[in-house]
Amino acid sequence: MRIYMQTEVAPREPLRFYHLILQPDLLGGWLVIREWGYQGSRGRSRRDHYPDRDEAQEAMIRQRDSQLARGYRVVFMEGGSRA
């Protein structure tokens, strides 16, 4: 599952992105990978490990909702349902 978000276009404000990725790891757990920064830049990333998919997906949805509250909008979503 992937969710890609951006800030709205505003004068003199660079676009920012926030990318969430949910994927299994090699040991039976799940990762939520977060990437964020200015559009066109390398940005930053963080990986959080969860023991099961449900817990990881809940964390991903909480992160999405947090970013929506900060002014981001969903541009692209792949896999899963829109919770």
C-alpha positions as a Python dict, from the first residue, in 0.01 Angstrom:
ca = {
    (1, 'M'): (0, 0, 0),
    (2, 'R'): (126, 348, -88),
    (3, 'I'): (-5, 698, -20),
    (4, 'Y'): (157, 1003, -180),
    (5, 'M'): (59, 1350, -52),
    (6, 'Q'): (155, 1708, -134),
    (7, 'T'): (87, 2053, 4),
    (8, 'E'): (-130, 2290, -195),
    (9, 'V'): (34, 2525, -443),
    (10, 'A'): (90, 2862, -277),
    (11, 'P'): (278, 3172, -393),
    (12, 'R'): (639, 3178, -272),
    (13, 'E'): (595, 2848, -87),
    (14, 'P'): (775, 2543, -225),
    (15, 'L'): (570, 2226, -265),
    (16, 'R'): (628, 1966, 3),
    (17, 'F'): (565, 1594, -27),
    (18, 'Y'): (488, 1313, 219),
    (19, 'H'): (505, 951, 102),
    (20, 'L'): (384, 653, 309),
    (21, 'I'): (465, 294, 211),
    (22, 'L'): (346, -24, 383),
    (23, 'Q'): (545, -338, 306),
    (24, 'P'): (636, -673, 464),
    (25, 'D'): (988, -727, 594),
    (26, 'L'): (1191, -1047, 558),
    (27, 'L'): (1126, -1166, 915),
    (28, 'G'): (746, -1177, 907),
    (29, 'G'): (683, -824, 1036),
    (30, 'W'): (571, -510, 857),
    (31, 'L'): (735, -176, 783),
    (32, 'V'): (582, 168, 748),
    (33, 'I'): (825, 378, 549),
    (34, 'R'): (779, 755, 561),
    (35, 'E'): (954, 992, 321),
    (36, 'W'): (908, 1369, 330),
    (37, 'G'): (1063, 1694, 214),
    (38, 'Y'): (1051, 1961, -54),
    (39, 'Q'): (936, 1854, -399),
    (40, 'G'): (1242, 1779, -613),
    (41, 'S'): (1473, 1731, -315),
    (42, 'R'): (1611, 1411, -170),
    (43, 'G'): (1407, 1456, 147),
    (44, 'R'): (1424, 1249, 462),
    (45, 'S'): (1298, 903, 550),
    (46, 'R'): (1210, 690, 849),
    (47, 'R'): (1124, 320, 883),
    (48, 'D'): (906, 191, 1168),
    (49, 'H'): (869, -183, 1232),
    (50, 'Y'): (542, -347, 1343),
    (51, 'P'): (477, -713, 1433),
    (52, 'D'): (159, -747, 1223),
    (53, 'R'): (-9, -590, 922),
    (54, 'D'): (-312, -453, 1109),
    (55, 'E'): (-99, -258, 1355),
    (56, 'A'): (122, -125, 1074),
    (57, 'Q'): (-178, -22, 864),
    (58, 'E'): (-337, 158, 1161),
    (59, 'A'): (-11, 349, 1218),
    (60, 'M'): (1, 439, 849),
    (61, 'I'): (-357, 570, 854),
    (62, 'R'): (-286, 774, 1170),
    (63, 'Q'): (17, 925, 995),
    (64, 'R'): (-193, 1004, 686),
    (65, 'D'): (-462, 1171, 898),
    (66, 'S'): (-199, 1372, 1084),
    (67, 'Q'): (-56, 1506, 758),
    (68, 'L'): (-403, 1582, 617),
    (69, 'A'): (-464, 1796, 927),
    (70, 'R'): (-140, 1984, 848),
    (71, 'G'): (-263, 2082, 500),
    (72, 'Y'): (-141, 1797, 280),
    (73, 'R'): (-374, 1639, 26),
    (74, 'V'): (-369, 1285, -112),
    (75, 'V'): (-243, 1289, -471),
    (76, 'F'): (-199, 916, -524),
    (77, 'M'): (-305, 603, -340),
    (78, 'E'): (-226, 246, -441),
    (79, 'G'): (-354, -75, -278),
    (80, 'G'): (-581, -114, 22),
    (81, 'S'): (-900, 78, 84),
    (82, 'R'): (-945, 442, 172),
    (83, 'A'): (-997, 423, 547),
}
